[in-house]
């Protein structure tokens, strides 16, 4: 079982009073989070999107954020499946990090984290 495959990682850049960080990942067919979720029709569970694709990169790129306090405006708009290539974009403004996961331009998941 494997983790998400990182295809590209962009360094943080300054934007509108904050910073933006992006990465591109692929969902391998043997992603460890797919086990049991669901036989014959695998989809990436929400927690498997939030932890390794949002929370862990945000904490690594911006170690001064502190502990996670809240998760808001979380929307799962499209299922993520094996073979998908995803663009992950994190935008930080002070203690808040907004995130979007897109597949071929289609918004799949979005939300906002507050730290501190």
ZATI-62230 format. One record per residue: residue number from 1; residue in three letters; x, y, z of N, C-alpha, C in turn. Coordinates in steps of 0.02 Angstrom, whole numbers. Layout:
ZATI-62230
pos NUM | code ALA | n_px X | n_py Y | n_pz Z | ca_px X | ca_py Y | ca_pz Z | c_px X | c_py Y | c_pz Z
...
end
This chain:
ZATI-62230
pos 1 | code UNK | n_px 42 | n_py -59 | n_pz 0 | ca_px 0 | ca_py 0 | ca_pz 0 | c_px 44 | c_py 62 | c_pz 0
pos 2 | code UNK | n_px 24 | n_py 110 | n_pz -40 | ca_px 65 | ca_py 171 | ca_pz -47 | c_px 27 | c_py 233 | c_pz -26
pos 3 | code UNK | n_px 66 | n_py 288 | n_pz -21 | ca_px 37 | ca_py 354 | ca_pz -9 | c_px 26 | c_py 388 | c_pz -76
pos 4 | code UNK | n_px 0 | n_py 449 | n_pz -74 | ca_px -7 | ca_py 489 | ca_pz -135 | c_px 61 | c_py 499 | c_pz -167
pos 5 | code UNK | n_px 63 | n_py 498 | n_pz -232 | ca_px 125 | ca_py 508 | ca_pz -269 | c_px 132 | c_py 582 | c_pz -286
pos 6 | code UNK | n_px 183 | n_py 615 | n_pz -259 | ca_px 193 | ca_py 686 | ca_pz -273 | c_px 227 | c_py 693 | c_pz -341
pos 7 | code UNK | n_px 194 | n_py 727 | n_pz -387 | ca_px 220 | ca_py 737 | ca_pz -454 | c_px 258 | c_py 803 | c_pz -461
pos 8 | code UNK | n_px 233 | n_py 854 | n_pz -425 | ca_px 264 | ca_py 921 | ca_pz -428 | c_px 248 | c_py 958 | c_pz -364
pos 9 | code UNK | n_px 296 | n_py 998 | n_pz -343 | ca_px 287 | ca_py 1039 | ca_pz -283 | c_px 313 | c_py 1108 | c_pz -299
pos 10 | code UNK | n_px 272 | n_py 1159 | n_pz -289 | ca_px 291 | ca_py 1228 | ca_pz -303 | c_px 308 | c_py 1262 | c_pz -237
pos 11 | code UNK | n_px 359 | n_py 1303 | n_pz -235 | ca_px 375 | ca_py 1339 | ca_pz -173 | c_px 322 | c_py 1392 | c_pz -159
pos 12 | code UNK | n_px 314 | n_py 1412 | n_pz -96 | ca_px 266 | ca_py 1464 | ca_pz -79 | c_px 283 | c_py 1530 | c_pz -115
pos 13 | code UNK | n_px 231 | n_py 1565 | n_pz -137 | ca_px 240 | ca_py 1630 | ca_pz -169 | c_px 193 | c_py 1679 | c_pz -135
pos 14 | code UNK | n_px 213 | n_py 1743 | n_pz -133 | ca_px 172 | ca_py 1795 | ca_pz -103 | c_px 112 | c_py 1811 | c_pz -147
pos 15 | code UNK | n_px 53 | n_py 1817 | n_pz -116 | ca_px -9 | ca_py 1835 | ca_pz -150 | c_px -54 | c_py 1874 | c_pz -103
pos 16 | code UNK | n_px -81 | n_py 1929 | n_pz -124 | ca_px -133 | ca_py 1966 | ca_pz -88 | c_px -127 | c_py 1965 | c_pz -12
pos 17 | code UNK | n_px -71 | n_py 1986 | n_pz 15 | ca_px -62 | ca_py 1989 | ca_pz 87 | c_px -51 | c_py 1922 | c_pz 120
pos 18 | code UNK | n_px -34 | n_py 1871 | n_pz 81 | ca_px -23 | ca_py 1804 | ca_pz 109 | c_px 26 | c_py 1765 | c_pz 66
pos 19 | code UNK | n_px 20 | n_py 1700 | n_pz 68 | ca_px 62 | ca_py 1656 | ca_pz 28 | c_px 21 | c_py 1600 | c_pz -1
pos 20 | code UNK | n_px 41 | n_py 1577 | n_pz -60 | ca_px 9 | ca_py 1520 | ca_pz -92 | c_px 61 | c_py 1466 | c_pz -105
pos 21 | code UNK | n_px 40 | n_py 1404 | n_pz -92 | ca_px 83 | ca_py 1346 | ca_pz -102 | c_px 43 | c_py 1294 | c_pz -140
pos 22 | code UNK | n_px 75 | n_py 1260 | n_pz -187 | ca_px 39 | ca_py 1210 | ca_pz -226 | c_px 79 | c_py 1147 | c_pz -237
pos 23 | code UNK | n_px 43 | n_py 1093 | n_pz -246 | ca_px 74 | ca_py 1031 | ca_pz -266 | c_px 26 | c_py 992 | c_pz -310
pos 24 | code UNK | n_px 56 | n_py 948 | n_pz -349 | ca_px 18 | ca_py 904 | ca_pz -393 | c_px 31 | c_py 833 | c_pz -370
pos 25 | code UNK | n_px -22 | n_py 794 | n_pz -360 | ca_px -15 | ca_py 725 | ca_pz -337 | c_px -57 | c_py 679 | c_pz -380
pos 26 | code UNK | n_px -38 | n_py 616 | n_pz -379 | ca_px -77 | ca_py 564 | ca_pz -414 | c_px -102 | c_py 515 | c_pz -361
pos 27 | code UNK | n_px -163 | n_py 491 | n_pz -372 | ca_px -192 | ca_py 441 | ca_pz -327 | c_px -174 | c_py 372 | c_pz -356
pos 28 | code UNK | n_px -128 | n_py 335 | n_pz -324 | ca_px -110 | ca_py 269 | ca_pz -350 | c_px -167 | c_py 219 | c_pz -338
pos 29 | code UNK | n_px -170 | n_py 168 | n_pz -379 | ca_px -222 | ca_py 116 | ca_pz -372 | c_px -217 | c_py 80 | c_pz -305
pos 30 | code UNK | n_px -156 | n_py 77 | n_pz -278 | ca_px -147 | ca_py 42 | ca_pz -214 | c_px -137 | c_py 91 | c_pz -156
pos 31 | code UNK | n_px -169 | n_py 149 | n_pz -160 | ca_px -166 | ca_py 198 | ca_pz -106 | c_px -191 | c_py 165 | c_pz -42
pos 32 | code UNK | n_px -152 | n_py 172 | n_pz 11 | ca_px -169 | ca_py 137 | ca_pz 73 | c_px -237 | c_py 157 | c_pz 102
pos 33 | code UNK | n_px -260 | n_py 217 | n_pz 87 | ca_px -324 | ca_py 240 | ca_pz 114 | c_px -384 | c_py 210 | c_pz 77
pos 34 | code UNK | n_px -372 | n_py 177 | n_pz 20 | ca_px -428 | ca_py 148 | ca_pz -18 | c_px -450 | c_py 81 | c_pz 9
pos 35 | code UNK | n_px -409 | n_py 49 | n_pz 49 | ca_px -425 | ca_py -17 | ca_pz 75 | c_px -492 | c_py -16 | c_pz 112
pos 36 | code UNK | n_px -540 | n_py -54 | n_pz 86 | ca_px -606 | ca_py -57 | ca_pz 116 | c_px -651 | c_py 1 | c_pz 101
pos 37 | code UNK | n_px -633 | n_py 44 | n_pz 54 | ca_px -671 | ca_py 106 | ca_pz 42 | c_px -682 | c_py 118 | c_pz -32
pos 38 | code UNK | n_px -715 | n_py 87 | n_pz -71 | ca_px -763 | ca_py 34 | ca_pz -64 | c_px -748 | c_py -18 | c_pz -117
pos 39 | code UNK | n_px -759 | n_py -80 | n_pz -100 | ca_px -744 | ca_py -136 | ca_pz -144 | c_px -780 | c_py -127 | c_pz -211
pos 40 | code UNK | n_px -741 | n_py -127 | n_pz -266 | ca_px -769 | ca_py -121 | ca_pz -333 | c_px -783 | c_py -50 | c_pz -355
pos 41 | code UNK | n_px -782 | n_py -2 | n_pz -310 | ca_px -795 | ca_py 68 | ca_pz -326 | c_px -755 | c_py 112 | c_pz -278
pos 42 | code UNK | n_px -687 | n_py 108 | n_pz -282 | ca_px -646 | ca_py 143 | ca_pz -232 | c_px -649 | c_py 219 | c_pz -239
pos 43 | code UNK | n_px -656 | n_py 252 | n_pz -181 | ca_px -651 | ca_py 325 | ca_pz -179 | c_px -606 | c_py 344 | c_pz -120
pos 44 | code UNK | n_px -573 | n_py 400 | n_pz -126 | ca_px -528 | ca_py 424 | ca_pz -73 | c_px -571 | c_py 455 | c_pz -18
pos 45 | code UNK | n_px -567 | n_py 428 | n_pz 44 | ca_px -606 | ca_py 456 | ca_pz 99 | c_px -585 | c_py 528 | c_pz 115
pos 46 | code UNK | n_px -631 | n_py 565 | n_pz 143 | ca_px -618 | ca_py 635 | ca_pz 160 | c_px -558 | c_py 645 | c_pz 205
pos 47 | code UNK | n_px -552 | n_py 605 | n_pz 257 | ca_px -496 | ca_py 612 | ca_pz 303 | c_px -430 | c_py 600 | c_pz 268
pos 48 | code UNK | n_px -430 | n_py 557 | n_pz 217 | ca_px -369 | ca_py 543 | ca_pz 179 | c_px -351 | c_py 601 | c_pz 133
pos 49 | code UNK | n_px -398 | n_py 645 | n_pz 119 | ca_px -383 | ca_py 705 | ca_pz 81 | c_px -356 | c_py 759 | c_pz 129
pos 50 | code UNK | n_px -388 | n_py 767 | n_pz 185 | ca_px -371 | ca_py 822 | ca_pz 231 | c_px -303 | c_py 814 | c_pz 265
pos 51 | code UNK | n_px -289 | n_py 755 | n_pz 290 | ca_px -226 | ca_py 747 | ca_pz 327 | c_px -165 | c_py 750 | c_pz 282
pos 52 | code UNK | n_px -156 | n_py 704 | n_pz 233 | ca_px -94 | ca_py 705 | ca_pz 194 | c_px -90 | c_py 759 | c_pz 140
pos 53 | code UNK | n_px -147 | n_py 785 | n_pz 117 | ca_px -145 | ca_py 834 | ca_pz 61 | c_px -154 | c_py 906 | c_pz 83
pos 54 | code UNK | n_px -178 | n_py 917 | n_pz 144 | ca_px -191 | ca_py 985 | ca_pz 167 | c_px -154 | c_py 999 | c_pz 233
pos 55 | code UNK | n_px -171 | n_py 964 | n_pz 285 | ca_px -144 | ca_py 979 | ca_pz 351 | c_px -68 | c_py 968 | c_pz 355
pos 56 | code UNK | n_px -45 | n_py 910 | n_pz 332 | ca_px 27 | ca_py 896 | ca_pz 336 | c_px 69 | c_py 944 | c_pz 294
pos 57 | code UNK | n_px 50 | n_py 958 | n_pz 230 | ca_px 90 | ca_py 1007 | ca_pz 192 | c_px 87 | c_py 1077 | c_pz 222
pos 58 | code UNK | n_px 29 | n_py 1099 | n_pz 246 | ca_px 24 | ca_py 1166 | ca_pz 277 | c_px 70 | c_py 1171 | c_pz 337
pos 59 | code UNK | n_px 70 | n_py 1120 | n_pz 379 | ca_px 113 | ca_py 1121 | ca_pz 439 | c_px 187 | c_py 1118 | c_pz 422
pos 60 | code UNK | n_px 203 | n_py 1084 | n_pz 367 | ca_px 274 | ca_py 1078 | ca_pz 346 | c_px 298 | c_py 1143 | c_pz 314
pos 61 | code UNK | n_px 257 | n_py 1173 | n_pz 271 | ca_px 276 | ca_py 1234 | ca_pz 236 | c_px 276 | c_py 1295 | c_pz 282
pos 62 | code UNK | n_px 228 | n_py 1297 | n_pz 328 | ca_px 221 | ca_py 1353 | ca_pz 376 | c_px 222 | c_py 1326 | c_pz 447
pos 63 | code UNK | n_px 281 | n_py 1306 | n_pz 472 | ca_px 285 | ca_py 1276 | ca_pz 539 | c_px 264 | c_py 1322 | c_pz 595
pos 64 | code UNK | n_px 260 | n_py 1387 | n_pz 583 | ca_px 240 | ca_py 1435 | ca_pz 634 | c_px 164 | c_py 1439 | c_pz 644
pos 65 | code UNK | n_px 125 | n_py 1400 | n_pz 606 | ca_px 52 | ca_py 1403 | ca_pz 612 | c_px 26 | c_py 1383 | c_pz 680
pos 66 | code UNK | n_px 59 | n_py 1337 | n_pz 713 | ca_px 33 | ca_py 1313 | ca_pz 777 | c_px -16 | c_py 1256 | c_pz 767
pos 67 | code UNK | n_px -56 | n_py 1244 | n_pz 818 | ca_px -104 | ca_py 1189 | ca_pz 817 | c_px -167 | c_py 1207 | c_pz 778
pos 68 | code UNK | n_px -197 | n_py 1157 | n_pz 748 | ca_px -260 | ca_py 1166 | ca_pz 712 | c_px -315 | c_py 1181 | c_pz 763
pos 69 | code UNK | n_px -354 | n_py 1234 | n_pz 750 | ca_px -410 | ca_py 1251 | ca_pz 794 | c_px -477 | c_py 1234 | c_pz 764
pos 70 | code UNK | n_px -487 | n_py 1253 | n_pz 700 | ca_px -553 | ca_py 1241 | ca_pz 669 | c_px -545 | c_py 1222 | c_pz 596
pos 71 | code UNK | n_px -597 | n_py 1188 | n_pz 572 | ca_px -604 | ca_py 1170 | ca_pz 501 | c_px -672 | c_py 1197 | c_pz 481
pos 72 | code UNK | n_px -673 | n_py 1239 | n_pz 430 | ca_px -736 | ca_py 1271 | ca_pz 409 | c_px -746 | c_py 1266 | c_pz 334
pos 73 | code UNK | n_px -808 | n_py 1274 | n_pz 316 | ca_px -829 | ca_py 1277 | ca_pz 246 | c_px -806 | c_py 1217 | c_pz 205
pos 74 | code UNK | n_px -802 | n_py 1160 | n_pz 236 | ca_px -779 | ca_py 1099 | ca_pz 203 | c_px -833 | c_py 1075 | c_pz 154
pos 75 | code UNK | n_px -814 | n_py 1066 | n_pz 92 | ca_px -859 | ca_py 1041 | ca_pz 40 | c_px -824 | c_py 988 | c_pz 0
pos 76 | code UNK | n_px -855 | n_py 929 | n_pz -4 | ca_px -831 | ca_py 876 | ca_pz -47 | c_px -878 | c_py 876 | c_pz -108
pos 77 | code UNK | n_px -855 | n_py 902 | n_pz -164 | ca_px -898 | ca_py 914 | ca_pz -222 | c_px -893 | c_py 859 | c_pz -274
pos 78 | code UNK | n_px -839 | n_py 821 | n_pz -275 | ca_px -830 | ca_py 767 | ca_pz -324 | c_px -786 | c_py 713 | c_pz -293
pos 79 | code UNK | n_px -802 | n_py 651 | n_pz -306 | ca_px -763 | ca_py 595 | ca_pz -280 | c_px -695 | c_py 591 | c_pz -312
pos 80 | code UNK | n_px -645 | n_py 573 | n_pz -272 | ca_px -577 | ca_py 562 | ca_pz -297 | c_px -566 | c_py 487 | c_pz -302
pos 81 | code UNK | n_px -536 | n_py 467 | n_pz -359 | ca_px -529 | ca_py 395 | ca_pz -373 | c_px -457 | c_py 378 | c_pz -393
pos 82 | code UNK | n_px -440 | n_py 313 | n_pz -392 | ca_px -374 | ca_py 292 | ca_pz -414 | c_px -360 | c_py 316 | c_pz -486
pos 83 | code UNK | n_px -299 | n_py 339 | n_pz -496 | ca_px -279 | ca_py 364 | ca_pz -561 | c_px -288 | c_py 439 | c_pz -570
pos 84 | code UNK | n_px -327 | n_py 471 | n_pz -525 | ca_px -337 | ca_py 543 | ca_pz -530 | c_px -272 | c_py 581 | c_pz -517
pos 85 | code UNK | n_px -263 | n_py 635 | n_pz -554 | ca_px -209 | ca_py 682 | ca_pz -541 | c_px -241 | c_py 744 | c_pz -512
pos 86 | code UNK | n_px -216 | n_py 767 | n_pz -455 | ca_px -247 | ca_py 822 | ca_pz -419 | c_px -199 | c_py 880 | c_pz -412
pos 87 | code UNK | n_px -227 | n_py 940 | n_pz -420 | ca_px -191 | ca_py 1002 | ca_pz -405 | c_px -214 | c_py 1023 | c_pz -336
pos 88 | code UNK | n_px -168 | n_py 1029 | n_pz -289 | ca_px -184 | ca_py 1050 | ca_pz -221 | c_px -157 | c_py 1120 | c_pz -212
pos 89 | code UNK | n_px -200 | n_py 1166 | n_pz -192 | ca_px -179 | ca_py 1235 | ca_pz -181 | c_px -197 | c_py 1257 | c_pz -111
pos 90 | code UNK | n_px -146 | n_py 1280 | n_pz -74 | ca_px -155 | ca_py 1306 | ca_pz -6 | c_px -139 | c_py 1380 | c_pz -8
pos 91 | code UNK | n_px -183 | n_py 1420 | n_pz 21 | ca_px -172 | ca_py 1492 | ca_pz 23 | c_px -176 | c_py 1515 | c_pz 96
pos 92 | code UNK | n_px -121 | n_py 1542 | n_pz 120 | ca_px -117 | ca_py 1564 | ca_pz 190 | c_px -126 | c_py 1639 | c_pz 195
pos 93 | code UNK | n_px -167 | n_py 1660 | n_pz 243 | ca_px -172 | ca_py 1729 | ca_pz 263 | c_px -174 | c_py 1729 | c_pz 339
pos 94 | code UNK | n_px -120 | n_py 1752 | n_pz 370 | ca_px -111 | ca_py 1752 | ca_pz 443 | c_px -119 | c_py 1681 | c_pz 470
pos 95 | code UNK | n_px -169 | n_py 1669 | n_pz 514 | ca_px -177 | ca_py 1603 | ca_pz 544 | c_px -226 | c_py 1559 | c_pz 505
pos 96 | code UNK | n_px -251 | n_py 1581 | n_pz 448 | ca_px -298 | ca_py 1543 | ca_pz 408 | c_px -266 | c_py 1515 | c_pz 345
pos 97 | code UNK | n_px -285 | n_py 1454 | n_pz 328 | ca_px -262 | ca_py 1422 | ca_pz 267 | c_px -324 | c_py 1396 | c_pz 229
pos 98 | code UNK | n_px -336 | n_py 1424 | n_pz 171 | ca_px -390 | ca_py 1400 | ca_pz 128 | c_px -360 | c_py 1348 | c_pz 81
pos 99 | code UNK | n_px -400 | n_py 1298 | n_pz 62 | ca_px -374 | ca_py 1246 | ca_pz 18 | c_px -425 | c_py 1227 | c_pz -34
pos 100 | code UNK | n_px -398 | n_py 1205 | n_pz -91 | ca_px -437 | ca_py 1178 | ca_pz -147 | c_px -400 | c_py 1119 | c_pz -176
pos 101 | code UNK | n_px -438 | n_py 1068 | n_pz -193 | ca_px -413 | ca_py 1010 | ca_pz -230 | c_px -451 | c_py 1008 | c_pz -295
pos 102 | code UNK | n_px -415 | n_py 1008 | n_pz -351 | ca_px -446 | ca_py 1008 | ca_pz -417 | c_px -420 | c_py 951 | c_pz -459
pos 103 | code UNK | n_px -465 | n_py 925 | n_pz -501 | ca_px -447 | ca_py 873 | ca_pz -549 | c_px -466 | c_py 900 | c_pz -618
pos 104 | code UNK | n_px -416 | n_py 910 | n_pz -661 | ca_px -428 | ca_py 938 | ca_pz -728 | c_px -470 | c_py 1002 | c_pz -725
pos 105 | code UNK | n_px -454 | n_py 1044 | n_pz -676 | ca_px -489 | ca_py 1108 | ca_pz -669 | c_px -554 | c_py 1105 | c_pz -630
pos 106 | code UNK | n_px -581 | n_py 1045 | n_pz -619 | ca_px -644 | ca_py 1037 | ca_pz -582 | c_px -630 | c_py 1040 | c_pz -507
pos 107 | code UNK | n_px -667 | n_py 1083 | n_pz -472 | ca_px -660 | ca_py 1087 | ca_pz -399 | c_px -689 | c_py 1024 | c_pz -368
pos 108 | code UNK | n_px -648 | n_py 987 | n_pz -330 | ca_px -669 | ca_py 925 | ca_pz -298 | c_px -680 | c_py 934 | c_pz -223
pos 109 | code UNK | n_px -635 | n_py 970 | n_pz -190 | ca_px -638 | ca_py 980 | ca_pz -118 | c_px -613 | c_py 1050 | c_pz -102
pos 110 | code UNK | n_px -645 | n_py 1082 | n_pz -53 | ca_px -621 | ca_py 1147 | ca_pz -30 | c_px -639 | c_py 1157 | c_pz 43
pos 111 | code UNK | n_px -606 | n_py 1205 | n_pz 74 | ca_px -620 | ca_py 1221 | ca_pz 143 | c_px -569 | c_py 1270 | c_pz 171
pos 112 | code UNK | n_px -572 | n_py 1281 | n_pz 236 | ca_px -525 | ca_py 1327 | ca_pz 269 | c_px -508 | c_py 1301 | c_pz 338
pos 113 | code UNK | n_px -444 | n_py 1308 | n_pz 355 | ca_px -418 | ca_py 1288 | ca_pz 420 | c_px -397 | c_py 1351 | c_pz 458
pos 114 | code UNK | n_px -409 | n_py 1351 | n_pz 523 | ca_px -384 | ca_py 1405 | ca_pz 565 | c_px -337 | c_py 1374 | c_pz 617
pos 115 | code UNK | n_px -279 | n_py 1405 | n_pz 626 | ca_px -228 | ca_py 1381 | ca_pz 671 | c_px -218 | c_py 1431 | c_pz 727
pos 116 | code UNK | n_px -180 | n_py 1410 | n_pz 777 | ca_px -160 | ca_py 1458 | ca_pz 829 | c_px -167 | c_py 1432 | c_pz 899
end
